[in-house]
């Protein structure tokens, strides 16, 4: 029977040790160059914070008393939702090839106005606000109104509780409802930082009429590390928003892709009116 000498055993032991050391070093170096990051959560108590911008939208797109003068536009908007909608061209004698199809401006002009919807508005329960404190904006949901959207002069809040926030009483004007892509009656709301394009359709929440709704907020700041740290988040400048996040970046890419491939855009898409609106029409 052949037995290994002590020297041979030591040689085998050293070879095994060096193999294990090489594997461990290779794994450690590979992990180091991948730059793994541990999420760090820090709670920072501050005396004052910026009150966020609040965007509110009516579920209805166009008021009923505004429809008749532009009835074809309502059918066009419905056709963008229902592919089976048939538009009878001969019913519209005033529509010619030179007609300007600006659904965006029509929606801005003939949607529900904040002057009609806002019954009461208070800031910190003792300062009254008015329709002048709201800015009309076009969002992915349609025409909306933003309170406290000024990036240079945001409202400041230093205490928690509903007594130090915004209180509103709103009228949805349900008797003027005509067409809504989303159905239902009420308001759609979205809370966001100043300068951020509000993606109300994507991230907003609905408020039903006839109810009192309290909304509690938490202020959370997330900072993503750029390349080479995974997942390679980079705060590149956006065309339609002064604030960067992944959802806004994807939305901008979606809009740009539609414009590039179709030569048109949805009437709710951001940007200047330099493209036709994408509408599925069957003329009969």
C-alpha positions as a LaTeX table, in Angstrom:
\begin{tabular}{lrrr}
\hline
Residue & $x$ (\AA) & $y$ (\AA) & $z$ (\AA) \\
\hline
Unk1 & 0.00 & 0.00 & 0.00 \\
Unk2 & 1.42 & 3.35 & $-1.09$ \\
Unk3 & 1.38 & 6.14 & 1.51 \\
Unk4 & 1.90 & 9.85 & 0.84 \\
Unk5 & 4.80 & 11.43 & 2.57 \\
Unk6 & 4.22 & 14.42 & 4.88 \\
Unk7 & 5.87 & 16.64 & 2.27 \\
Unk8 & 3.41 & 15.49 & $-0.42$ \\
Unk9 & 0.49 & 16.15 & 1.91 \\
Unk10 & 1.74 & 19.68 & 2.55 \\
Unk11 & 2.10 & 20.29 & $-1.18$ \\
Unk12 & $-1.48$ & 19.15 & $-1.82$ \\
Unk13 & $-2.70$ & 21.28 & 1.08 \\
Unk14 & $-0.91$ & 24.37 & $-0.26$ \\
Unk15 & $-2.22$ & 23.79 & $-3.78$ \\
Unk16 & $-5.78$ & 23.51 & $-2.43$ \\
Unk17 & $-5.29$ & 26.61 & $-0.31$ \\
Unk18 & $-4.06$ & 28.67 & $-3.27$ \\
Unk19 & $-6.97$ & 27.48 & $-5.41$ \\
Unk20 & $-9.43$ & 28.54 & $-2.67$ \\
Unk21 & $-7.59$ & 31.88 & $-2.26$ \\
Unk22 & $-7.75$ & 32.54 & $-6.01$ \\
Unk23 & $-11.51$ & 31.81 & $-6.12$ \\
Unk24 & $-12.17$ & 34.10 & $-3.14$ \\
Unk25 & $-10.05$ & 36.93 & $-4.55$ \\
Unk26 & $-11.70$ & 36.63 & $-7.96$ \\
Unk27 & $-15.16$ & 36.77 & $-6.40$ \\
Unk28 & $-14.26$ & 39.74 & $-4.19$ \\
Unk29 & $-12.75$ & 41.71 & $-7.08$ \\
Unk30 & $-15.73$ & 40.93 & $-9.31$ \\
Unk31 & $-18.12$ & 42.13 & $-6.60$ \\
Unk32 & $-16.01$ & 45.25 & $-5.98$ \\
Unk33 & $-16.05$ & 46.32 & $-9.64$ \\
Unk34 & $-19.81$ & 45.76 & $-9.81$ \\
Unk35 & $-20.06$ & 48.53 & $-7.19$ \\
Unk36 & $-22.85$ & 47.08 & $-5.08$ \\
Unk37 & $-24.78$ & 49.69 & $-3.10$ \\
Unk38 & $-26.66$ & 49.24 & 0.12 \\
Unk39 & $-29.77$ & 51.41 & 0.41 \\
Unk40 & $-29.33$ & 53.83 & 3.26 \\
Unk41 & $-32.42$ & 55.29 & 4.93 \\
Unk42 & $-31.88$ & 58.43 & 6.98 \\
Unk43 & $-34.62$ & 60.18 & 8.96 \\
Unk44 & $-33.96$ & 63.91 & 9.05 \\
Unk45 & $-36.18$ & 66.04 & 11.26 \\
Unk46 & $-36.57$ & 69.54 & 9.80 \\
Unk47 & $-38.50$ & 72.55 & 11.03 \\
Unk48 & $-39.96$ & 73.48 & 7.62 \\
Unk49 & $-40.55$ & 71.79 & 4.27 \\
Unk50 & $-41.95$ & 72.87 & 0.93 \\
Unk51 & $-45.63$ & 72.12 & 0.56 \\
Unk52 & $-46.06$ & 70.02 & $-2.62$ \\
Unk53 & $-47.87$ & 71.00 & $-5.77$ \\
Unk54 & $-51.42$ & 69.63 & $-5.97$ \\
Unk55 & $-53.00$ & 68.95 & $-9.35$ \\
Unk56 & $-56.75$ & 68.32 & $-9.60$ \\
Unk57 & $-58.74$ & 67.23 & $-12.65$ \\
Unk58 & $-62.41$ & 66.70 & $-13.40$ \\
Unk59 & $-63.25$ & 63.21 & $-14.67$ \\
Unk60 & $-65.30$ & 64.79 & $-17.45$ \\
Unk61 & $-63.46$ & 66.11 & $-20.49$ \\
Unk62 & $-65.80$ & 68.70 & $-22.06$ \\
Unk63 & $-68.78$ & 70.57 & $-20.63$ \\
Unk64 & $-72.15$ & 69.69 & $-22.20$ \\
Unk65 & $-73.02$ & 73.33 & $-22.89$ \\
Unk66 & $-69.84$ & 73.64 & $-24.98$ \\
Unk67 & $-70.28$ & 70.51 & $-27.09$ \\
Unk68 & $-72.80$ & 71.56 & $-29.72$ \\
Unk69 & $-70.62$ & 74.22 & $-31.33$ \\
Unk70 & $-67.85$ & 71.65 & $-31.81$ \\
Unk71 & $-69.79$ & 68.40 & $-31.97$ \\
Unk72 & $-67.36$ & 66.82 & $-34.42$ \\
Unk73 & $-64.55$ & 67.24 & $-31.91$ \\
Unk74 & $-66.45$ & 65.15 & $-29.37$ \\
Unk75 & $-66.86$ & 62.39 & $-31.94$ \\
Unk76 & $-63.18$ & 62.65 & $-32.79$ \\
Unk77 & $-62.22$ & 62.27 & $-29.15$ \\
Unk78 & $-64.56$ & 59.30 & $-28.75$ \\
Unk79 & $-63.10$ & 57.74 & $-31.90$ \\
Unk80 & $-59.65$ & 57.79 & $-30.29$ \\
Unk81 & $-61.09$ & 55.41 & $-27.66$ \\
Unk82 & $-63.57$ & 53.37 & $-29.73$ \\
Unk83 & $-62.17$ & 52.16 & $-33.05$ \\
Unk84 & $-65.69$ & 51.40 & $-34.31$ \\
Unk85 & $-66.83$ & 55.04 & $-34.16$ \\
Unk86 & $-67.99$ & 56.25 & $-37.59$ \\
Unk87 & $-67.87$ & 60.00 & $-38.30$ \\
Unk88 & $-70.37$ & 61.22 & $-40.89$ \\
Unk89 & $-68.40$ & 63.85 & $-42.76$ \\
Unk90 & $-71.41$ & 65.33 & $-44.58$ \\
Unk91 & $-72.96$ & 66.36 & $-41.25$ \\
Unk92 & $-70.32$ & 69.05 & $-40.81$ \\
Unk93 & $-70.60$ & 71.67 & $-43.55$ \\
Unk94 & $-68.18$ & 74.05 & $-41.82$ \\
Unk95 & $-65.34$ & 71.52 & $-41.78$ \\
Unk96 & $-62.98$ & 71.73 & $-44.76$ \\
Unk97 & $-59.50$ & 70.51 & $-45.55$ \\
Unk98 & $-58.15$ & 73.83 & $-44.26$ \\
Unk99 & $-59.88$ & 73.37 & $-40.91$ \\
Unk100 & $-57.51$ & 73.62 & $-37.93$ \\
Unk101 & $-57.79$ & 70.50 & $-35.79$ \\
Unk102 & $-56.48$ & 71.71 & $-32.46$ \\
Unk103 & $-58.08$ & 69.42 & $-29.90$ \\
Unk104 & $-55.68$ & 70.60 & $-27.22$ \\
Unk105 & $-56.85$ & 74.21 & $-27.40$ \\
Unk106 & $-60.47$ & 73.12 & $-27.59$ \\
Unk107 & $-60.11$ & 71.00 & $-24.47$ \\
Unk108 & $-58.39$ & 73.87 & $-22.64$ \\
Unk109 & $-61.12$ & 76.34 & $-23.61$ \\
Unk110 & $-64.24$ & 74.21 & $-23.12$ \\
Unk111 & $-63.35$ & 71.98 & $-20.19$ \\
Unk112 & $-64.56$ & 72.59 & $-16.64$ \\
Unk113 & $-63.09$ & 75.86 & $-15.37$ \\
Unk114 & $-61.64$ & 76.23 & $-11.90$ \\
Unk115 & $-63.71$ & 79.39 & $-11.40$ \\
Unk116 & $-66.86$ & 77.25 & $-11.64$ \\
Unk117 & $-65.57$ & 74.24 & $-9.68$ \\
Unk118 & $-63.92$ & 75.94 & $-6.70$ \\
Unk119 & $-66.48$ & 76.78 & $-4.01$ \\
Unk120 & $-64.14$ & 77.32 & $-1.07$ \\
Unk121 & $-60.37$ & 77.26 & $-0.62$ \\
Unk122 & $-58.29$ & 77.82 & 2.50 \\
Unk123 & $-54.59$ & 77.57 & 3.21 \\
Unk124 & $-53.72$ & 76.79 & 6.84 \\
Unk125 & $-57.41$ & 77.39 & 7.69 \\
Unk126 & $-57.01$ & 81.17 & 7.96 \\
Unk127 & $-55.65$ & 82.26 & 4.55 \\
Unk128 & $-58.16$ & 82.23 & 1.72 \\
Unk129 & $-57.12$ & 81.07 & $-1.73$ \\
Unk130 & $-58.92$ & 81.68 & $-5.02$ \\
Unk131 & $-58.96$ & 80.47 & $-8.64$ \\
Unk132 & $-56.06$ & 82.86 & $-9.24$ \\
Unk133 & $-53.89$ & 80.53 & $-7.16$ \\
Unk134 & $-54.42$ & 77.68 & $-9.63$ \\
Unk135 & $-52.71$ & 77.25 & $-13.01$ \\
Unk136 & $-54.42$ & 75.43 & $-15.87$ \\
Unk137 & $-52.25$ & 72.61 & $-17.24$ \\
Unk138 & $-52.66$ & 69.85 & $-19.81$ \\
Unk139 & $-51.73$ & 66.44 & $-18.40$ \\
Unk140 & $-51.91$ & 62.83 & $-19.56$ \\
Unk141 & $-55.38$ & 62.79 & $-17.96$ \\
Unk142 & $-56.61$ & 65.94 & $-19.70$ \\
Unk143 & $-57.16$ & 69.50 & $-18.49$ \\
Unk144 & $-56.22$ & 69.97 & $-14.84$ \\
Unk145 & $-55.41$ & 72.74 & $-12.36$ \\
Unk146 & $-52.28$ & 72.95 & $-10.22$ \\
Unk147 & $-52.07$ & 74.67 & $-6.84$ \\
Unk148 & $-48.65$ & 75.77 & $-5.52$ \\
Unk149 & $-46.78$ & 74.85 & $-8.68$ \\
Unk150 & $-44.35$ & 77.80 & $-8.63$ \\
Unk151 & $-40.80$ & 76.42 & $-8.39$ \\
Unk152 & $-39.35$ & 79.76 & $-7.30$ \\
Unk153 & $-41.89$ & 80.56 & $-4.61$ \\
Unk154 & $-43.41$ & 77.39 & $-3.08$ \\
Unk155 & $-45.55$ & 77.52 & 0.03 \\
Unk156 & $-43.84$ & 76.47 & 3.25 \\
Unk157 & $-45.33$ & 74.31 & 6.00 \\
Unk158 & $-43.80$ & 73.89 & 9.45 \\
Unk159 & $-46.37$ & 71.83 & 11.35 \\
Unk160 & $-48.19$ & 68.54 & 10.68 \\
Unk161 & $-51.95$ & 68.17 & 10.62 \\
Unk162 & $-54.86$ & 69.28 & 8.46 \\
Unk163 & $-54.93$ & 72.70 & 10.12 \\
Unk164 & $-51.66$ & 73.53 & 8.37 \\
Unk165 & $-52.50$ & 72.29 & 4.89 \\
Unk166 & $-54.87$ & 72.98 & 2.02 \\
Unk167 & $-58.65$ & 72.70 & 2.40 \\
Unk168 & $-60.94$ & 72.84 & $-0.63$ \\
Unk169 & $-64.62$ & 72.42 & $-1.37$ \\
Unk170 & $-65.24$ & 71.65 & $-5.03$ \\
Unk171 & $-68.19$ & 71.29 & $-7.39$ \\
Unk172 & $-67.76$ & 68.64 & $-10.10$ \\
Unk173 & $-70.66$ & 69.94 & $-12.25$ \\
Unk174 & $-71.97$ & 66.47 & $-13.01$ \\
Unk175 & $-74.96$ & 67.92 & $-14.87$ \\
Unk176 & $-72.47$ & 69.04 & $-17.54$ \\
Unk177 & $-70.87$ & 65.61 & $-18.06$ \\
Unk178 & $-70.52$ & 64.39 & $-21.66$ \\
Unk179 & $-67.46$ & 62.27 & $-22.44$ \\
Unk180 & $-64.78$ & 60.69 & $-20.32$ \\
Unk181 & $-62.24$ & 58.08 & $-21.33$ \\
Unk182 & $-62.12$ & 56.82 & $-17.76$ \\
Unk183 & $-65.81$ & 56.78 & $-16.81$ \\
Unk184 & $-67.28$ & 57.66 & $-13.46$ \\
Unk185 & $-67.80$ & 61.04 & $-11.86$ \\
Unk186 & $-65.55$ & 62.91 & $-9.50$ \\
Unk187 & $-62.04$ & 64.30 & $-9.37$ \\
Unk188 & $-58.60$ & 62.92 & $-10.10$ \\
Unk189 & $-55.75$ & 64.25 & $-7.96$ \\
Unk190 & $-51.99$ & 63.99 & $-8.01$ \\
Unk191 & $-49.49$ & 65.35 & $-5.49$ \\
Unk192 & $-45.98$ & 66.07 & $-6.77$ \\
Unk193 & $-42.93$ & 68.34 & $-6.44$ \\
Unk194 & $-42.88$ & 71.75 & $-8.09$ \\
Unk195 & $-41.55$ & 71.60 & $-11.64$ \\
Unk196 & $-42.60$ & 67.99 & $-12.22$ \\
Unk197 & $-44.88$ & 67.19 & $-15.14$ \\
Unk198 & $-47.91$ & 65.65 & $-13.38$ \\
Unk199 & $-48.68$ & 62.14 & $-14.66$ \\
Unk200 & $-52.20$ & 62.17 & $-13.26$ \\
Unk201 & $-53.52$ & 59.29 & $-15.36$ \\
Unk202 & $-50.60$ & 57.07 & $-14.37$ \\
Unk203 & $-50.20$ & 57.88 & $-10.67$ \\
Unk204 & $-53.19$ & 59.96 & $-9.57$ \\
Unk205 & $-56.00$ & 58.88 & $-7.26$ \\
Unk206 & $-59.75$ & 59.48 & $-7.53$ \\
Unk207 & $-61.93$ & 61.43 & $-5.12$ \\
Unk208 & $-65.66$ & 60.64 & $-5.14$ \\
Unk209 & $-68.26$ & 63.43 & $-5.00$ \\
Unk210 & $-70.36$ & 63.98 & $-1.89$ \\
Unk211 & $-67.61$ & 62.87 & 0.50 \\
Unk212 & $-65.03$ & 64.50 & 2.72 \\
Unk213 & $-61.55$ & 63.19 & 1.99 \\
Unk214 & $-58.45$ & 63.69 & 4.15 \\
Unk215 & $-55.06$ & 63.07 & 2.54 \\
Unk216 & $-51.97$ & 62.44 & 4.68 \\
Unk217 & $-48.56$ & 63.13 & 3.15 \\
Unk218 & $-45.02$ & 61.97 & 3.84 \\
Unk219 & $-41.99$ & 63.75 & 2.45 \\
Unk220 & $-39.47$ & 61.23 & 1.07 \\
Unk221 & $-36.32$ & 62.10 & $-0.88$ \\
Unk222 & $-34.66$ & 59.41 & $-3.02$ \\
Unk223 & $-31.23$ & 59.87 & $-4.55$ \\
Unk224 & $-30.18$ & 57.38 & $-7.22$ \\
Unk225 & $-26.49$ & 56.94 & $-7.96$ \\
Unk226 & $-25.54$ & 57.33 & $-11.65$ \\
Unk227 & $-23.38$ & 55.01 & $-13.77$ \\
Unk228 & $-21.42$ & 52.85 & $-13.00$ \\
Unk229 & $-23.65$ & 52.06 & $-10.02$ \\
Unk230 & $-26.54$ & 49.77 & $-10.85$ \\
Unk231 & $-29.27$ & 50.18 & $-12.02$ \\
Unk232 & $-27.43$ & 52.99 & $-13.86$ \\
Unk233 & $-29.91$ & 55.73 & $-12.94$ \\
Unk234 & $-29.00$ & 59.07 & $-14.49$ \\
Unk235 & $-30.82$ & 62.35 & $-14.00$ \\
Unk236 & $-30.59$ & 63.55 & $-17.58$ \\
Unk237 & $-32.45$ & 66.75 & $-18.56$ \\
Unk238 & $-36.02$ & 66.15 & $-19.72$ \\
Unk239 & $-37.86$ & 68.18 & $-22.33$ \\
Unk240 & $-41.23$ & 68.29 & $-20.62$ \\
Unk241 & $-40.32$ & 68.35 & $-16.92$ \\
Unk242 & $-37.79$ & 70.15 & $-14.74$ \\
Unk243 & $-37.79$ & 67.18 & $-12.35$ \\
Unk244 & $-36.35$ & 63.81 & $-13.37$ \\
Unk245 & $-37.67$ & 60.37 & $-12.47$ \\
Unk246 & $-37.88$ & 57.05 & $-14.28$ \\
Unk247 & $-41.62$ & 57.34 & $-15.03$ \\
Unk248 & $-41.21$ & 60.78 & $-16.63$ \\
Unk249 & $-38.27$ & 59.53 & $-18.67$ \\
Unk250 & $-40.32$ & 56.60 & $-19.99$ \\
Unk251 & $-43.27$ & 58.90 & $-20.70$ \\
Unk252 & $-41.06$ & 61.28 & $-22.69$ \\
Unk253 & $-39.66$ & 58.35 & $-24.69$ \\
Unk254 & $-43.21$ & 57.15 & $-25.37$ \\
Unk255 & $-44.33$ & 60.57 & $-26.64$ \\
Unk256 & $-41.22$ & 60.99 & $-28.80$ \\
Unk257 & $-41.64$ & 57.49 & $-30.26$ \\
Unk258 & $-45.27$ & 58.17 & $-31.20$ \\
Unk259 & $-44.29$ & 61.44 & $-32.88$ \\
Unk260 & $-41.37$ & 59.82 & $-34.72$ \\
Unk261 & $-43.32$ & 56.79 & $-35.99$ \\
Unk262 & $-46.76$ & 58.33 & $-36.55$ \\
Unk263 & $-46.06$ & 62.01 & $-37.19$ \\
Unk264 & $-48.78$ & 62.93 & $-34.70$ \\
Unk265 & $-49.48$ & 62.97 & $-30.98$ \\
Unk266 & $-52.36$ & 62.66 & $-28.54$ \\
Unk267 & $-54.01$ & 65.98 & $-27.70$ \\
Unk268 & $-52.96$ & 65.47 & $-24.06$ \\
Unk269 & $-49.29$ & 64.96 & $-24.85$ \\
Unk270 & $-46.90$ & 67.74 & $-23.76$ \\
Unk271 & $-45.09$ & 70.04 & $-26.15$ \\
Unk272 & $-46.10$ & 72.74 & $-28.59$ \\
Unk273 & $-48.88$ & 72.22 & $-31.11$ \\
Unk274 & $-46.70$ & 71.52 & $-34.14$ \\
Unk275 & $-47.98$ & 68.01 & $-34.91$ \\
Unk276 & $-51.39$ & 66.73 & $-35.95$ \\
Unk277 & $-53.39$ & 64.90 & $-33.32$ \\
Unk278 & $-53.51$ & 61.11 & $-33.57$ \\
Unk279 & $-57.18$ & 60.25 & $-34.17$ \\
Unk280 & $-58.63$ & 57.08 & $-35.65$ \\
Unk281 & $-61.31$ & 58.22 & $-38.10$ \\
Unk282 & $-63.62$ & 56.35 & $-40.45$ \\
Unk283 & $-65.39$ & 58.70 & $-42.87$ \\
Unk284 & $-68.81$ & 57.64 & $-44.10$ \\
\hline
\end{tabular}
